[in-house]
């Protein structure tokens, strides 16, 4: 029987182990779906990860997989963030304007998963248009009453609580990596535009990126194959890797728990034979958070103009973006110029390093669901458009704290492979509790 899959829990293994079990006929896709539905019935009321669920659709999809050819993700339960169009399911963006609205087809990223045999579980909760920090109703399954992060709140929580093996999110600031850290799962923000964003709600053309969650970093490598990412040299061992370590540009916001997580990661890497040293900051790096803010402000004005004009009661954030005082054109040009120069400088800096080690979040998940937490440690890497993999390496009491591995653009496979080496074993699904 494939690793991670047991007769008692056919839906609770890794995506790879579930697909193997279905391909080998150890289990049918219908058995996996039925087991998953029982988990959802038990846990969803507490976690609130899903904006849309239909058990009949889940069963129908699974039956179709059993009756046809078995692709590389055969029977794997996948949850989709509710700003990504999904055939046969509404895409509401957590907005009253789109409640109950169905699209005519799948977004490109969802279509690719269906082609591979994945079973779409449902649509996961998000902040409105994946843009605000006002939290949805979703709880952190590690400690109910704490945020799972955002804006991919439901996607991270669903994977952490065993209600999906894989989930799709998005990231414009820190919306994939921060929830991965808070929920204690692996999170991957790929190189910008390496996964098509066709069919996903637009916020920032410069930053919006489709992201992924899994309980095993190895599943990301199979997703990289599915989406046909570029090949690159990948480490077979941590020994000899050159790791640049930084908590900039927001080191003053790191909690003691985040500092401890970084120290643990550095110690594990050094013990395995990697070299870990301070990363010299490329020119303009400390200006990236401000450049990111200005770019999102300008691109958000165009992205949300129609929503503000057509949606009574929309979150005040959007009205502020659209109707607030516009930026000076010179300030906007400065932001784009700063980002362009920093990307080139980072490429040169990485001539001396294989990867960067940096925090995934400022600390553990805050208490309360009103705010999804501080994305300070994510915005610079998002604007650099580089791949980031969050590794759930540490816990502060019951709450996880992740660290991130960053690679150069289009070297996603290197960061994924190193994440698997840093934490080889899958993380177990969490039974939610107060």
C-alpha positions as CSV (number, residue, x, y, z in Angstrom):
1,X,0.0,0.0,0.0
2,X,1.4,3.5,-0.8
3,X,3.0,5.4,2.0
4,X,0.7,7.6,4.0
5,X,-2.5,5.7,2.9
6,X,-4.2,3.2,5.2
7,X,-7.4,1.4,5.1
8,X,-8.5,3.5,8.0
9,X,-7.8,6.8,6.3
10,X,-7.7,6.5,2.5
11,X,-8.1,10.3,2.0
12,X,-5.5,11.4,4.6
13,X,-2.3,10.6,2.9
14,X,-0.2,12.8,0.6
15,X,-1.5,13.6,-2.9
16,X,1.1,11.3,-4.4
17,X,0.1,8.4,-2.1
18,X,-3.6,8.8,-2.8
19,X,-3.0,8.9,-6.6
20,X,-0.9,5.7,-6.3
21,X,-3.6,3.9,-4.4
22,X,-6.2,4.8,-6.9
23,X,-3.9,4.0,-9.9
24,X,-3.0,0.6,-8.3
25,X,-6.7,0.0,-7.4
26,X,-5.8,-0.3,-3.7
27,X,-8.7,2.1,-3.3
28,X,-11.3,3.4,-5.7
29,X,-11.6,7.2,-6.1
30,X,-15.1,6.7,-4.7
31,X,-13.7,5.2,-1.5
32,X,-11.3,8.2,-1.1
33,X,-14.2,10.6,-1.7
34,X,-16.5,8.9,0.8
35,X,-13.7,8.9,3.4
36,X,-13.0,12.6,2.8
37,X,-16.7,13.5,3.0
38,X,-16.8,11.9,6.5
39,X,-13.9,14.0,7.5
40,X,-15.6,17.1,6.2
41,X,-18.8,16.3,8.0
42,X,-16.9,16.0,11.2
43,X,-14.6,19.0,10.9
44,X,-16.0,21.7,8.6
45,X,-18.5,23.0,11.1
46,X,-15.6,23.9,13.4
47,X,-13.1,25.1,10.8
48,X,-15.3,26.8,8.2
49,X,-12.9,26.4,5.4
50,X,-15.4,26.1,2.6
51,X,-17.5,28.7,0.9
52,X,-19.2,26.0,-1.3
53,X,-19.5,22.2,-0.9
54,X,-21.7,19.7,-2.7
55,X,-21.2,16.1,-1.6
56,X,-23.1,14.8,-4.7
57,X,-20.7,16.6,-7.0
58,X,-17.7,15.1,-5.1
59,X,-19.2,11.5,-5.5
60,X,-20.0,12.0,-9.2
61,X,-16.5,13.2,-10.0
62,X,-14.9,10.3,-8.1
63,X,-17.2,7.8,-10.0
64,X,-16.0,9.3,-13.3
65,X,-12.4,8.8,-12.3
66,X,-13.0,5.2,-11.5
67,X,-14.6,4.6,-14.8
68,X,-11.9,6.2,-16.9
69,X,-8.1,6.4,-17.3
70,X,-6.1,7.1,-14.2
71,X,-4.0,10.3,-14.5
72,X,-1.1,11.4,-12.2
73,X,-3.5,13.0,-9.7
74,X,-6.2,10.3,-10.0
75,X,-8.7,10.7,-7.1
76,X,-6.7,13.4,-5.3
77,X,-9.0,15.8,-3.5
78,X,-8.2,19.4,-4.3
79,X,-9.8,22.5,-2.9
80,X,-10.0,25.8,-4.9
81,X,-9.8,29.3,-3.5
82,X,-13.1,31.1,-4.2
83,X,-11.5,33.7,-6.5
84,X,-10.6,31.1,-9.1
85,X,-13.3,30.0,-11.6
86,X,-14.4,26.4,-11.2
87,X,-16.9,24.7,-13.6
88,X,-20.1,23.7,-11.9
89,X,-19.4,25.7,-8.7
90,X,-20.0,29.3,-8.0
91,X,-17.1,31.8,-7.7
92,X,-18.3,34.4,-5.3
93,X,-15.0,36.2,-4.3
94,X,-16.6,36.6,-0.8
95,X,-18.6,39.4,-2.4
96,X,-22.4,40.0,-2.3
97,X,-22.2,41.0,-5.9
98,X,-21.1,37.5,-7.0
99,X,-22.9,35.3,-4.6
100,X,-24.3,32.3,-6.5
101,X,-22.6,33.3,-9.8
102,X,-21.3,30.4,-11.9
103,X,-18.6,30.7,-14.5
104,X,-18.8,29.0,-17.9
105,X,-15.6,26.9,-17.3
106,X,-12.6,26.2,-15.2
107,X,-9.7,28.6,-14.8
108,X,-6.6,27.3,-16.6
109,X,-5.0,26.1,-13.3
110,X,-8.1,24.1,-12.4
111,X,-8.5,22.7,-15.9
112,X,-5.0,21.3,-15.7
113,X,-5.8,19.5,-12.4
114,X,-9.0,18.0,-13.8
115,X,-7.0,16.7,-16.8
116,X,-4.8,14.9,-14.4
117,X,-7.7,13.2,-12.6
118,X,-8.0,15.4,-9.5
119,X,-11.4,15.6,-7.8
120,X,-12.5,19.2,-6.9
121,X,-13.8,19.2,-3.4
122,X,-15.2,22.7,-3.2
123,X,-14.5,26.4,-3.0
124,X,-12.6,27.7,-0.1
125,X,-13.2,30.9,2.0
126,X,-11.2,34.1,1.2
127,X,-11.2,37.7,2.1
128,X,-13.2,39.9,-0.3
129,X,-11.6,39.7,-3.8
130,X,-8.5,38.2,-2.0
131,X,-7.5,41.8,-1.3
132,X,-8.4,42.8,2.3
133,X,-7.0,41.7,5.6
134,X,-10.6,41.5,7.1
135,X,-10.9,37.8,7.8
136,X,-13.6,35.4,6.7
137,X,-15.2,33.0,9.1
138,X,-12.5,30.4,8.8
139,X,-10.7,29.2,12.0
140,X,-7.2,28.0,12.4
141,X,-7.6,24.2,13.0
142,X,-4.6,24.1,15.3
143,X,-6.4,26.5,17.7
144,X,-9.9,27.5,17.0
145,X,-10.5,31.2,17.5
146,X,-7.2,32.1,15.8
147,X,-6.9,33.2,12.2
148,X,-5.6,30.8,9.6
149,X,-4.1,33.8,7.8
150,X,-5.3,35.2,4.5
151,X,-6.4,35.8,2.0
152,X,-6.1,32.1,1.1
153,X,-7.7,31.3,4.5
154,X,-9.9,28.3,3.7
155,X,-7.3,26.7,1.4
156,X,-4.6,26.5,4.1
157,X,-7.1,25.4,6.8
158,X,-8.7,22.7,4.5
159,X,-5.3,21.1,3.9
160,X,-4.2,21.4,7.5
161,X,-7.4,19.7,8.8
162,X,-7.4,16.9,6.3
163,X,-10.3,18.2,4.2
164,X,-8.2,18.3,1.0
165,X,-4.8,16.9,0.0
166,X,-4.0,19.9,-2.2
167,X,-5.4,23.3,-2.3
168,X,-5.0,26.3,-4.6
169,X,-4.5,29.8,-3.3
170,X,-3.3,33.0,-4.6
171,X,-0.7,35.5,-3.5
172,X,-0.5,39.3,-4.2
173,X,1.3,40.2,-0.9
174,X,1.5,37.2,1.5
175,X,-1.7,35.4,0.8
176,X,-0.2,31.9,0.3
177,X,2.9,31.9,2.4
178,X,1.5,33.4,5.6
179,X,-1.5,31.0,5.9
180,X,0.9,28.1,5.3
181,X,3.0,29.3,8.3
182,X,-0.1,29.9,10.5
183,X,-1.7,26.5,9.6
184,X,1.4,24.3,9.7
185,X,1.4,23.1,6.1
186,X,3.8,23.5,3.2
187,X,3.0,26.5,1.0
188,X,4.4,27.3,-2.4
189,X,4.3,30.6,-4.2
190,X,5.7,29.8,-7.6
191,X,7.7,32.1,-9.8
192,X,5.3,34.8,-11.1
193,X,3.2,33.8,-14.1
194,X,4.6,30.3,-14.2
195,X,1.1,29.0,-13.6
196,X,-1.5,30.7,-15.8
197,X,-3.8,33.2,-13.9
198,X,-6.5,33.0,-16.6
199,X,-9.8,32.7,-14.8
200,X,-8.6,34.1,-11.4
201,X,-9.7,37.5,-10.1
202,X,-7.2,40.2,-10.9
203,X,-5.7,42.5,-8.2
204,X,-2.2,43.2,-9.4
205,X,-0.8,42.2,-12.8
206,X,2.7,42.6,-11.3
207,X,2.2,40.4,-8.3
208,X,-0.8,38.1,-8.5
209,X,0.4,34.5,-8.4
210,X,-1.4,31.1,-8.2
211,X,-0.1,29.3,-5.1
212,X,-0.4,25.8,-3.6
213,X,-0.8,24.0,-0.3
214,X,0.1,20.5,0.6
215,X,1.1,18.4,3.7
216,X,4.2,17.1,1.9
217,X,6.7,19.1,-0.1
218,X,7.1,16.2,-2.5
219,X,3.6,16.9,-3.8
220,X,4.8,20.3,-5.0
221,X,7.4,18.6,-7.2
222,X,4.6,16.6,-8.9
223,X,2.6,19.8,-9.3
224,X,5.7,21.3,-10.9
225,X,5.7,18.4,-13.4
226,X,2.0,18.8,-14.0
227,X,2.4,22.5,-14.8
228,X,5.6,21.8,-16.8
229,X,8.0,24.0,-14.8
230,X,11.5,24.6,-16.1
231,X,14.1,22.0,-15.2
232,X,16.9,23.1,-13.0
233,X,19.6,21.6,-10.9
234,X,18.1,20.3,-7.7
235,X,19.9,19.3,-4.5
236,X,19.9,15.6,-3.5
237,X,21.3,16.5,-0.1
238,X,21.6,19.6,2.1
239,X,25.3,19.1,2.4
240,X,27.2,21.8,0.5
241,X,24.3,24.1,-0.1
242,X,25.1,27.8,0.2
243,X,22.2,29.4,2.2
244,X,21.8,33.2,2.6
245,X,19.9,34.0,5.7
246,X,18.0,37.2,6.2
247,X,15.1,38.7,8.2
248,X,15.1,41.9,6.3
249,X,13.5,44.2,5.3
250,X,11.2,43.9,8.3
251,X,13.4,42.3,11.0
252,X,12.0,44.6,13.7
253,X,8.6,42.9,13.3
254,X,9.8,39.4,14.0
255,X,8.4,37.8,17.1
256,X,10.5,35.7,19.4
257,X,8.8,32.6,18.0
258,X,9.8,33.6,14.4
259,X,13.4,34.3,15.5
260,X,13.5,30.8,17.2
261,X,12.1,29.2,14.0
262,X,14.9,30.8,12.0
263,X,17.5,29.7,14.5
264,X,16.2,26.1,14.4
265,X,16.2,26.1,10.6
266,X,19.7,27.4,10.4
267,X,20.9,24.8,12.9
268,X,19.3,21.9,11.0
269,X,20.8,23.2,7.8
270,X,24.3,23.5,9.3
271,X,24.1,20.1,11.0
272,X,23.3,18.6,7.6
273,X,26.4,20.2,6.0
274,X,25.0,23.4,4.5
275,X,26.7,26.7,4.8
276,X,24.4,29.4,6.3
277,X,25.6,33.0,6.4
278,X,24.0,36.4,6.3
279,X,22.6,37.5,2.9
280,X,24.0,40.8,1.6
281,X,21.0,42.8,0.7
282,X,20.8,43.8,-3.0
283,X,20.5,47.4,-3.9
284,X,17.0,48.8,-3.3
285,X,15.9,45.8,-1.3
286,X,14.7,47.8,1.7
287,X,12.6,50.0,-0.6
288,X,10.6,47.0,-1.9
289,X,7.8,47.1,0.7
290,X,7.0,50.7,-0.2
291,X,7.3,50.0,-3.9
292,X,5.0,47.0,-3.4
293,X,2.5,49.2,-1.6
294,X,2.4,51.8,-4.4
295,X,2.1,49.3,-7.2
296,X,-0.8,47.6,-5.4
297,X,-2.4,50.9,-4.8
298,X,-2.2,51.9,-8.5
299,X,-3.0,48.4,-10.0
300,X,-5.8,48.0,-7.4
301,X,-7.5,51.2,-8.6
302,X,-8.0,49.7,-12.1
303,X,-8.8,46.2,-10.8
304,X,-11.5,47.3,-8.5
305,X,-13.0,50.3,-10.2
306,X,-15.9,48.4,-11.6
307,X,-16.5,46.6,-8.3
308,X,-16.7,49.8,-6.3
309,X,-19.0,51.4,-8.8
310,X,-21.3,48.3,-8.9
311,X,-21.2,46.8,-5.4
312,X,-23.2,48.6,-2.6
313,X,-21.7,47.8,0.8
314,X,-18.3,46.8,-0.5
315,X,-15.5,46.8,2.0
316,X,-14.3,50.4,2.7
317,X,-10.8,49.3,1.7
318,X,-11.8,49.2,-2.0
319,X,-13.4,52.6,-1.9
320,X,-10.3,54.0,-0.3
321,X,-8.1,52.5,-3.1
322,X,-10.4,53.7,-5.9
323,X,-11.5,57.0,-4.6
324,X,-8.6,58.0,-2.4
325,X,-6.0,60.5,-3.4
326,X,-4.1,59.2,-6.4
327,X,-0.4,58.7,-6.4
328,X,1.8,61.1,-8.2
329,X,2.9,59.6,-11.6
330,X,6.5,60.0,-10.6
331,X,5.9,58.0,-7.5
332,X,4.4,55.2,-9.5
333,X,7.2,55.1,-11.9
334,X,9.7,55.0,-9.0
335,X,8.0,51.9,-7.6
336,X,8.2,50.0,-10.9
337,X,11.8,51.1,-11.5
338,X,12.7,50.1,-8.0
339,X,11.2,46.6,-8.5
340,X,12.9,46.1,-11.8
341,X,16.3,47.1,-10.5
342,X,15.9,44.9,-7.4
343,X,15.0,41.9,-9.5
344,X,18.2,42.2,-11.5
345,X,20.3,42.9,-8.4
346,X,18.8,39.8,-6.6
347,X,19.7,37.6,-9.6
348,X,23.4,38.8,-9.2
349,X,23.4,38.3,-5.5
350,X,22.2,34.7,-5.9
351,X,25.3,33.9,-8.0
352,X,26.9,33.3,-4.6
353,X,24.0,31.4,-3.0
354,X,21.8,28.4,-3.8
355,X,18.8,29.5,-1.6
356,X,17.7,32.2,0.8
357,X,16.3,31.3,4.3
358,X,13.8,33.9,5.5
359,X,10.7,34.1,7.8
360,X,7.3,33.1,6.5
361,X,5.4,35.3,8.9
362,X,6.0,37.7,11.8
363,X,4.9,35.1,14.3
364,X,2.2,32.5,15.2
365,X,-1.4,33.1,14.1
366,X,-2.9,35.9,16.1
367,X,-6.1,35.3,18.1
368,X,-9.3,36.5,16.5
369,X,-10.8,36.2,13.1
370,X,-11.2,39.9,12.3
371,X,-7.7,40.3,10.8
372,X,-5.7,37.8,8.9
373,X,-2.3,38.9,10.2
374,X,0.8,40.8,9.1
375,X,2.2,40.1,5.6
376,X,5.4,42.2,6.2
377,X,7.8,39.3,5.6
378,X,6.2,38.4,2.2
379,X,5.7,41.5,0.1
380,X,9.3,42.0,-0.9
381,X,9.7,38.4,-2.2
382,X,6.3,38.7,-4.0
383,X,7.4,41.9,-5.8
384,X,10.7,40.2,-6.7
385,X,8.5,37.5,-8.4
386,X,10.7,34.7,-7.1
387,X,9.6,31.2,-5.9
388,X,9.0,30.8,-2.2
389,X,8.3,27.5,-0.3
390,X,7.2,27.7,3.3
391,X,8.3,24.8,5.5
392,X,6.3,24.0,8.8
393,X,9.4,23.5,10.8
394,X,8.5,24.8,14.3
395,X,5.6,25.1,16.7
396,X,5.1,27.7,19.5
397,X,2.9,25.7,21.8
398,X,0.0,24.5,19.6
399,X,0.6,27.2,16.9
400,X,2.9,26.5,14.0
401,X,5.6,28.9,12.7
402,X,7.1,28.4,9.3
403,X,10.3,29.4,7.6
404,X,10.7,30.1,3.8
405,X,13.2,28.9,1.3
406,X,13.6,31.3,-1.7
407,X,15.2,30.6,-5.0
408,X,15.9,32.6,-8.2
409,X,13.1,33.0,-10.7
410,X,12.3,29.8,-12.5
411,X,14.3,27.7,-10.1
412,X,11.2,26.6,-8.2
413,X,12.3,22.9,-8.2
414,X,15.4,23.8,-6.3
415,X,13.4,25.4,-3.4
416,X,10.9,22.5,-3.4
417,X,13.7,19.9,-3.3
418,X,15.4,21.7,-0.4
419,X,12.1,22.0,1.5
420,X,11.7,18.2,1.2
421,X,15.2,17.7,2.5
422,X,14.7,20.1,5.4
423,X,11.5,18.4,6.5
424,X,11.3,15.0,4.8
425,X,8.2,13.6,6.5
426,X,4.6,14.8,5.6
427,X,2.8,16.7,8.3
428,X,-0.2,14.9,9.8
429,X,-3.8,16.4,9.4
430,X,-4.9,18.2,12.5
431,X,-8.2,17.5,14.3
432,X,-9.5,21.0,15.2
433,X,-10.0,21.9,18.8
434,X,-10.3,24.9,21.0
